[in-house]
């Protein structure tokens, strides 16, 4: 709050008010629907959302993100608590509130420990598949409501088979209400984007139900919803529940954070400010703790409401405070209006709301750009369809970590050559026209050298030396990508030097960062190689090799010509000499030229 409140402008109040009311128009119908996804009564949304909105407004660093109710978090919460209690029972409701509270505490502690940077290790491809699968699971659980059927059991495919088998027994009036609600939602979202489709559909369902007496005609309705707000309370727990809730809180916190950090960064980029991942984790954790304390359910970032908040012109989290106050007003005074609302209408609202989570264009893009990413996304999607949400999330996280480990441990090295017409160097596989120097092998590891890839890189470099023609006299290793060398990496360089000595080859190093040089000095590698074998630039190492006795004189002349071209360009920028930088650079280049001429 201290980032934006001191500079708050009066001109921002109107767009923030409009944005806050726009959020409420989506939050009320979706909140009631998502409460049912979480397995708790609809009024629970009015307990969870205000606390989450206000706490995130105070602590969050995003100015457009809406942290209130989330379909993905709600259905995952129900999956976790469903292992211990019957859906809708008093024990289930208590455990759901306790899960939100513990999830929040876990996230706050993780944020204080600066675990927010873990967000960069989530594979977006894997999360795309996981969220896609969640959308399908949520939809298959809502379709029975729209058909007037009992909800099935089991995974997605078992529920799908049961749904298809039950279609002949569908309740005709419920089907009409469900399909018409679906059509209203889709038409409004497609052609009338500025109208809150969920709110209009909610009103449509209530009006139709009241006019035609649908409850008396066998259509399931929400029924009486208690007015008022819940008082804060610590949920009663038994010792046996703690383990399940802590494990569930870890997974749920990871999901809530992963769901929020991407959109938060997108909004920050669009409006030119910064988000702090650690503070975001604390803020979302506090929002969940508040929701649990007020007997609600676990919450997270809402993509649809965040987008609506941004489109409505929200400048600061004041819009969230407005939304929280308006939601409290609805809970206090308007809940009797929702009694005739058909369950089929709520089901239609949820199905359309989560349809955006099934991101088919993104899956197509993954397939067209990189098949490995598509396979990972499909793996996460399949796991979500077959398994409980928490276990599927664990598999998705494990897939992300395995992908990370696989990529960083690959011995990815490039052989470099001097690009024609300059003194720059490029990968010879990507630039076949680049010039290599007989007897000199320029190697660049394409990732940081550390314990996970040290052995693989050593084998790759030795393998290239053994198969090179003509024989390699010097290996010049470019360490530009290694900003901090660990002990296994230093040991590998020592062992690589011994391997190359047995092959009659000399190891030299170039572009060594200061921190890496400190490790080389401490580990004794500098003494083994010699100070003269470590260069600031690849060009220095190349000229050192070319200026040695027996070097290829034609290549030396070409390099000298390249240096002269740079000197000529510097002459054209003579007015920069006042800064002294160009003069020093010219002196260095002339020194290198002199060495080649000698």
C-alpha positions in Angstrom: 0.0 0.0 0.0 2.9 2.4 0.8 4.0 2.2 -2.8 0.8 3.7 -4.3 -1.2 5.4 -1.6 1.1 8.4 -0.9 0.9 9.4 -4.6 -2.9 8.7 -5.0 -4.6 11.3 -7.2 -8.2 12.4 -6.9 -8.7 11.8 -10.7 -8.1 8.1 -10.1 -11.1 7.7 -7.7 -13.8 7.6 -10.3 -12.2 4.8 -12.5 -11.3 2.9 -9.3 -15.0 3.1 -8.2 -16.3 2.0 -11.6 -13.7 -0.9 -11.7 -14.7 -2.0 -8.2 -18.4 -2.2 -9.0 -17.5 -4.0 -12.3 -15.6 -6.6 -10.3 -18.6 -7.1 -7.9 -20.9 -7.7 -10.9 -18.7 -10.8 -11.7 -17.8 -11.7 -8.2 -21.3 -12.2 -6.8 -22.5 -14.9 -9.3 -19.1 -16.5 -9.8 -18.4 -16.5 -6.1 -21.6 -18.4 -5.3 -20.8 -20.9 -8.1 -17.2 -21.3 -7.0 -18.3 -21.9 -3.4 -20.2 -24.9 -4.6 -17.1 -26.0 -6.5 -15.3 -25.9 -3.2 -18.1 -28.0 -1.7 -19.4 -25.3 0.7 -22.7 -23.3 0.7 -23.0 -20.3 -1.7 -23.0 -17.7 1.1 -19.4 -18.8 2.0 -18.2 -16.7 -0.9 -19.4 -13.6 0.9 -17.3 -14.5 3.9 -14.1 -15.3 1.9 -14.1 -12.6 -0.8 -14.1 -9.4 1.3 -11.3 -10.4 3.5 -9.2 -11.6 0.6 -9.8 -8.4 -1.4 -9.0 -6.0 1.4 -5.8 -7.9 2.6 -4.5 -8.2 -0.9 -5.2 -4.5 -1.6 -3.1 -3.6 1.5 -0.2 -6.0 0.9 -0.1 -6.8 -2.9 2.2 -5.2 -5.4 -0.1 -5.6 -8.4 -2.5 -2.7 -9.0 -4.9 -4.6 -11.3 -4.9 -8.2 -10.0 -8.1 -9.3 -8.3 -7.5 -11.9 -5.5 -11.0 -13.2 -4.5 -12.4 -16.5 -5.7 -10.7 -18.9 -8.1 -12.3 -21.9 -9.8 -9.0 -23.8 -10.0 -8.2 -23.2 -6.3 -11.8 -23.9 -5.3 -12.0 -27.3 -7.0 -8.5 -28.3 -5.7 -9.6 -27.4 -2.2 -12.7 -29.6 -2.5 -10.5 -32.4 -3.7 -8.2 -32.2 -0.7 -10.9 -32.0 1.9 -13.0 -34.7 0.1 -10.4 -37.2 1.3 -11.4 -36.6 4.9 -15.0 -35.5 5.1 -18.3 -35.7 3.1 -18.9 -32.8 0.8 -21.2 -30.2 2.4 -21.1 -31.6 5.9 -20.2 -29.4 8.9 -16.9 -31.2 9.2 -16.2 -30.5 5.5 -17.0 -26.8 5.9 -14.7 -26.5 9.0 -11.8 -28.3 7.3 -12.2 -26.1 4.2 -11.9 -22.9 6.3 -8.9 -24.5 8.1 -7.3 -25.4 4.8 -7.6 -21.7 3.6 -6.0 -20.5 6.9 -3.1 -23.0 6.8 -2.5 -22.3 3.1 -2.3 -18.6 3.9 0.2 -19.1 6.8 2.3 -21.4 4.6 2.5 -18.8 1.9 3.3 -15.9 4.2 6.2 -17.9 5.7 7.4 -18.8 2.2 7.2 -15.2 1.2 9.1 -14.0 4.2 11.8 -16.7 3.4 12.0 -15.2 -0.1 10.7 -18.2 -1.9 8.8 -16.0 -4.4 11.7 -16.4 -6.9 10.5 -20.0 -7.3 8.0 -18.7 -9.8 10.7 -18.6 -12.5 11.1 -22.4 -12.2 7.4 -23.1 -13.1 7.2 -24.4 -16.7 4.4 -22.4 -18.3 3.8 -25.3 -20.7 3.2 -27.7 -17.9 0.9 -25.2 -16.1 -1.0 -24.7 -19.3 -1.8 -28.4 -19.5 -2.6 -28.6 -15.7 -5.1 -25.6 -15.9 -6.6 -27.0 -19.1 -7.2 -30.3 -17.3 -8.8 -28.5 -14.4 -11.2 -26.7 -16.7 -12.4 -30.0 -18.1 -12.8 -31.5 -14.6 -14.7 -28.4 -13.4 -17.0 -28.5 -16.5 -17.8 -32.2 -16.2 -18.8 -31.7 -12.5 -21.2 -28.8 -13.5 -22.9 -30.5 -16.5 -25.1 -32.8 -14.3 -26.5 -29.7 -12.7 -27.5 -28.4 -16.1 -29.2 -31.7 -17.0 -30.9 -32.3 -13.7 -28.8 -35.4 -12.9 -27.0 -36.6 -9.9 -23.3 -35.8 -9.9 -21.1 -38.8 -10.7 -17.9 -40.0 -9.0 -14.4 -40.8 -10.0 -12.0 -39.2 -12.5 -13.0 -37.1 -15.5 -13.5 -40.1 -17.8 -15.6 -42.1 -15.3 -17.8 -39.0 -14.8 -18.1 -38.5 -18.6 -19.2 -42.1 -19.1 -21.7 -41.8 -16.3 -23.0 -38.5 -17.7 -23.5 -40.0 -21.2 -25.4 -43.0 -19.7 -27.6 -40.7 -17.7 -28.7 -38.4 -20.6 -32.0 -40.3 -21.2 -33.0 -39.5 -17.6 -32.3 -35.8 -17.9 -34.9 -33.4 -16.4 -36.4 -31.5 -19.4 -37.1 -28.2 -17.6 -33.7 -28.2 -16.0 -32.1 -28.8 -19.4 -34.0 -25.8 -20.9 -32.9 -23.5 -18.0 -29.3 -24.7 -18.2 -29.0 -24.4 -22.0 -30.8 -21.0 -22.1 -28.5 -19.7 -19.4 -25.6 -20.9 -21.3 -26.8 -19.2 -24.5 -27.3 -15.9 -22.6 -23.8 -16.1 -21.2 -22.2 -16.9 -24.6 -24.1 -14.3 -26.5 -23.3 -11.5 -24.0 -19.6 -12.5 -23.9 -19.3 -12.7 -27.6 -21.2 -9.6 -28.8 -21.7 -7.4 -25.7 -18.4 -7.5 -23.9 -19.0 -4.4 -21.7 -22.1 -6.0 -20.2 -21.4 -8.2 -17.1 -22.6 -11.5 -18.6 -22.5 -13.4 -15.4 -24.6 -10.9 -13.5 -27.2 -10.7 -16.3 -27.4 -14.5 -16.5 -27.8 -14.6 -12.7 -30.7 -12.1 -12.9 -32.2 -14.1 -15.9 -32.2 -17.3 -13.9 -33.8 -15.7 -10.9 -36.5 -14.0 -12.9 -37.4 -17.1 -15.0 -37.5 -19.3 -11.9 -39.7 -16.9 -10.0 -42.1 -16.3 -12.9 -42.6 -19.9 -13.8 -42.3 -21.4 -10.3 -39.5 -23.7 -11.4 -38.8 -25.0 -7.9 -42.3 -26.5 -7.7 -41.7 -28.0 -11.2 -38.7 -30.1 -10.1 -35.9 -27.7 -11.0 -33.2 -27.5 -8.3 -32.7 -24.0 -6.9 -30.2 -22.5 -4.5 -32.8 -21.9 -1.8 -32.5 -19.6 1.2 -29.1 -18.0 1.8 -28.4 -16.6 5.2 -27.9 -12.9 5.4 -24.9 -11.3 7.2 -21.2 -11.9 7.5 -19.4 -14.5 9.5 -17.5 -13.5 12.6 -13.7 -14.4 12.7 -13.0 -17.7 14.3 -10.2 -20.2 14.5 -11.5 -23.5 13.0 -11.6 -26.5 15.4 -9.2 -29.2 14.4 -8.1 -32.6 15.6 -4.4 -33.6 15.5 -5.1 -36.1 12.8 -6.2 -33.4 10.4 -3.0 -31.3 10.6 -0.8 -33.4 8.3 -3.4 -33.5 5.5 -4.0 -29.7 5.8 -0.3 -28.8 5.8 0.4 -31.0 2.8 -2.7 -29.7 1.1 -1.8 -26.1 2.0 1.7 -26.5 0.3 0.1 -27.7 -2.9 -2.7 -25.2 -2.8 -0.4 -22.3 -2.1 1.8 -23.3 -5.0 -1.2 -23.4 -7.3 -2.5 -20.0 -6.1 0.9 -18.4 -6.5 1.5 -19.9 -9.9 -1.9 -18.8 -11.0 -1.3 -15.2 -9.9 2.3 -14.3 -10.6 2.0 -14.5 -14.4 -1.0 -12.2 -14.8 0.5 -9.9 -12.1 3.6 -9.5 -14.2 1.6 -8.9 -17.4 -0.3 -6.1 -15.8 2.9 -4.6 -14.3 4.5 -4.6 -17.8 1.5 -3.0 -19.4 1.2 -0.2 -16.9 5.0 0.2 -16.3 5.6 -0.7 -12.6 7.2 -3.6 -10.8 5.8 -6.6 -8.9 7.7 -8.3 -6.1 7.2 -12.1 -6.2 8.0 -12.5 -2.5 5.6 -9.7 -1.5 3.0 -11.2 -3.8 3.3 -14.6 -2.0 2.9 -12.8 1.3 -0.2 -10.9 0.1 -1.9 -13.9 -1.5 -1.1 -15.9 1.7 -2.6 -13.1 3.9 -5.7 -13.1 1.7 -6.2 -16.8 2.2 -5.5 -16.6 5.9 -8.2 -13.9 6.1 -10.7 -16.0 4.1 -10.1 -18.9 6.4 -10.4 -16.8 9.5 -13.8 -15.6 8.4 -15.0 -19.2 7.7 -14.6 -19.0 4.0 -12.6 -21.2 1.6 -9.2 -20.9 -0.2 -9.0 -18.2 -2.8 -6.7 -17.1 -5.5 -6.3 -14.7 -8.5 -9.2 -14.5 -10.8 -8.2 -14.0 -14.4 -11.6 -12.9 -15.6 -12.2 -10.4 -12.8 -8.7 -9.1 -13.1 -9.1 -8.5 -16.8 -12.5 -6.8 -16.2 -10.9 -4.6 -13.4 -8.1 -3.6 -15.8 -10.6 -2.9 -18.7 -12.7 -0.8 -16.4 -9.7 1.5 -15.8 -8.5 0.5 -12.3 -5.5 2.5 -11.4 -4.9 1.2 -7.9 -6.1 -1.5 -5.4 -8.7 1.0 -4.2 -11.0 -0.8 -6.7 -10.6 -4.0 -4.6 -11.6 -2.1 -1.4 -14.7 -0.9 -3.3 -15.5 -4.4 -4.4 -15.0 -5.8 -0.9 -17.4 -3.2 0.6 -20.0 -3.7 -2.1 -19.8 -7.5 -1.6 -20.4 -7.1 2.1 -23.4 -4.9 1.3 -24.8 -7.7 -0.9 -24.2 -10.2 1.9 -26.0 -8.1 4.4 -29.1 -6.9 2.4 -29.6 -8.8 -0.9 -29.1 -12.5 -0.3 -32.9 -13.2 -0.1 -33.1 -12.4 -3.8 -31.0 -15.4 -4.7 -33.3 -18.0 -3.2 -35.1 -18.9 -6.6 -31.8 -19.1 -8.5 -31.6 -22.4 -10.4 -28.6 -24.6 -9.9 -28.5 -25.1 -13.6 -27.9 -21.4 -14.1 -25.0 -21.4 -11.7 -23.6 -24.4 -13.5 -23.8 -22.6 -16.8 -22.0 -19.6 -15.3 -19.2 -21.8 -14.1 -18.8 -23.7 -17.4 -18.5 -20.4 -19.4 -16.2 -18.9 -16.8 -13.8 -21.8 -16.9 -13.9 -22.2 -20.6 -11.1 -19.7 -21.0 -8.9 -21.9 -18.9 -9.1 -24.6 -21.7 -6.5 -22.7 -23.8 -6.7 -24.5 -27.2 -4.8 -21.8 -29.1 -1.9 -22.0 -26.6 -1.8 -25.8 -27.0 -1.6 -25.4 -30.8 1.2 -22.9 -30.4 3.2 -25.3 -28.2 2.7 -28.0 -30.9 3.9 -25.8 -33.7 6.8 -24.3 -31.8 8.3 -27.1 -29.8 6.9 -30.7 -29.5 8.6 -31.3 -26.2 6.6 -28.5 -24.5 3.4 -29.8 -26.0 4.1 -33.3 -24.7 4.8 -31.9 -21.2 1.5 -29.9 -21.3 -0.4 -33.0 -22.4 1.2 -35.0 -19.7 0.0 -32.5 -17.1 -3.4 -32.4 -18.7 -3.8 -36.2 -18.7 -2.6 -36.5 -15.1 -5.3 -33.9 -14.1 -8.0 -35.9 -15.9 -7.0 -39.2 -14.3 -6.0 -38.2 -10.8 -7.1 -36.0 -7.9 -6.1 -32.4 -8.4 -3.5 -32.2 -5.7 -1.7 -35.3 -6.9 -1.9 -34.0 -10.5 -0.4 -30.7 -9.3 2.4 -32.6 -7.7 3.1 -34.4 -11.0 3.0 -31.1 -12.9 5.5 -29.5 -10.5 7.7 -32.6 -10.7 7.6 -32.4 -14.5 8.7 -28.8 -14.3 11.6 -29.7 -12.1 12.7 -32.7 -14.2 12.6 -30.5 -17.3 14.7 -27.9 -15.5 17.2 -30.5 -14.3 17.4 -32.1 -17.8 18.0 -28.8 -19.5 20.7 -27.5 -17.1 22.5 -30.9 -17.0 22.9 -31.2 -20.8 26.5 -30.8 -21.9 25.6 -28.1 -24.4 28.8 -26.6 -25.8 29.4 -24.7 -29.1 32.6 -24.6 -31.2 33.3 -21.0 -32.1 34.7 -19.5 -35.2 35.6 -15.9 -36.2 32.9 -14.3 -38.3 34.0 -13.1 -41.7 34.5 -9.3 -41.9 35.0 -8.6 -38.2 36.4 -9.6 -34.9 33.3 -11.2 -33.5 32.8 -15.0 -32.9 29.9 -17.3 -33.7 28.8 -20.9 -33.4 30.2 -22.7 -36.4 27.1 -24.9 -36.6 24.9 -21.8 -37.0 27.5 -19.9 -39.1 29.2 -22.4 -41.4 31.0 -19.5 -43.1 32.9 -18.6 -39.9 36.7 -19.1 -39.9 38.3 -21.6 -37.5 42.0 -21.6 -36.9 43.8 -25.0 -37.5 45.1 -26.3 -34.2 43.0 -24.0 -32.1 39.6 -25.2 -30.7 37.4 -22.3 -29.3 34.7 -23.8 -27.1 31.8 -22.0 -25.3 29.6 -23.8 -22.8 26.1 -22.5 -23.5 25.1 -22.5 -19.8 26.7 -22.0 -16.5 29.4 -24.5 -15.5 28.4 -26.2 -12.2 28.1 -29.6 -10.5 25.1 -30.8 -12.6 26.7 -30.5 -16.0 30.4 -30.5 -15.2 31.0 -34.2 -16.1 29.0 -34.0 -19.3 30.8 -30.9 -20.5 34.2 -32.4 -19.7 33.3 -35.5 -21.8 31.9 -33.3 -24.7 35.1 -31.2 -24.8 37.5 -34.2 -24.7 35.4 -35.9 -27.4 35.7 -33.0 -29.7 39.5 -32.9 -29.2 39.8 -36.6 -29.9 37.9 -36.4 -33.2 39.3 -33.1 -34.5 41.3 -32.9 -37.7 44.0 -31.6 -37.8 45.0 -32.3 -34.2 44.2 -29.7 -31.6 47.1 -27.9 -30.0 45.2 -25.5 -27.8 41.6 -25.5 -26.4 40.5 -22.0 -25.6 37.5 -22.3 -23.2 35.0 -19.3 -23.1 33.6 -19.0 -19.6 31.4 -16.0 -20.2 28.2 -17.9 -19.0 29.8 -18.9 -15.7 29.3 -16.1 -13.3 30.1 -18.1 -10.1 32.1 -21.3 -10.3 31.4 -24.0 -7.7 33.9 -26.5 -6.3 32.8 -29.4 -8.6 33.1 -27.0 -11.6 36.6 -26.0 -10.6 37.5 -29.7 -10.1 36.2 -30.4 -13.6 38.5 -27.8 -15.1 41.5 -29.4 -13.3 40.5 -32.8 -14.5 39.9 -31.5 -18.0 43.4 -30.0 -18.1 44.9 -33.4 -17.1 42.9 -35.1 -19.9 44.0 -32.6 -22.5 47.7 -32.8 -21.3 47.6 -36.6 -22.0 46.3 -35.8 -25.5 49.1 -33.2 -26.0 46.8 -30.3 -25.9 47.0 -27.0 -23.8 44.0 -25.6 -22.0 43.5 -21.8 -21.9 40.5 -19.8 -20.5 38.9 -16.6 -21.7 36.2 -14.1 -20.5 36.6 -15.2 -16.9 34.4 -13.2 -14.4 35.9 -11.9 -11.2 34.0 -14.3 -9.0 35.0 -17.3 -11.1 38.6 -16.0 -11.1 38.5 -16.0 -7.3 37.5 -19.7 -7.3 40.2 -20.5 -9.8 42.8 -18.8 -7.6 41.6 -20.5 -4.4 41.4 -24.0 -6.0 44.9 -23.7 -7.5 43.7 -23.8 -11.1 45.4 -20.5 -11.9 48.8 -21.8 -10.7 48.3 -25.0 -12.8 47.4 -23.2 -16.0 49.6 -20.2 -15.5 48.5 -16.5 -15.5 49.4 -16.3 -19.2 46.8 -18.9 -20.1 43.8 -16.8 -18.8 42.5 -13.9 -21.1 40.0 -11.2 -20.7 38.7 -11.7 -24.3 38.5 -14.4 -26.8 40.4 -12.1 -29.2 43.3 -11.9 -26.8 43.5 -15.7 -26.7 43.3 -16.0 -30.5 46.0 -13.4 -31.0 48.2 -15.1 -28.4 47.9 -18.4 -30.4 48.4 -16.7 -33.8 51.5 -14.8 -32.6 53.1 -18.0 -31.4 55.9 -19.5 -33.5 54.5 -21.6 -36.4 51.1 -20.0 -36.5 49.1 -19.7 -39.8 50.3 -16.3 -41.1 47.4 -15.9 -43.5 44.9 -16.1 -40.7 47.0 -13.6 -38.7 46.9 -11.2 -41.6 43.1 -11.5 -41.8 42.7 -10.7 -38.1 45.0 -7.8 -38.4 42.9 -6.5 -41.3 39.8 -6.8 -39.1 41.5 -4.8 -36.4 42.4 -2.1 -38.9 38.8 -1.9 -39.9 37.8 -1.2 -36.3 40.5 1.4 -36.0 39.3 3.1 -39.2 35.7 3.2 -37.7 37.1 4.7 -34.5 38.8 7.5 -36.6 35.4 8.4 -37.9 34.2 8.9 -34.3 37.1 11.0 -33.2 34.9 13.4 -31.3 34.4 10.7 -28.7 38.1 11.0 -27.7 37.2 13.5 -25.0 35.8 10.7 -22.8 39.1 8.9 -23.1 37.4 5.6 -23.7 38.0 5.5 -27.4 41.6 6.5 -27.0 42.2 3.7 -24.6 40.4 1.2 -26.9 42.5 2.4 -29.9 45.7 1.9 -27.9 44.7 -1.6 -27.0 43.8 -2.5 -30.7 47.1 -1.0 -31.9 49.0 -3.1 -29.3 47.2 -6.3 -30.6 48.1 -5.3 -34.2 51.8 -4.9 -33.3 51.8 -8.4 -31.8 50.4 -9.8 -35.0 52.9 -7.9 -37.2 55.8 -9.2 -35.1 
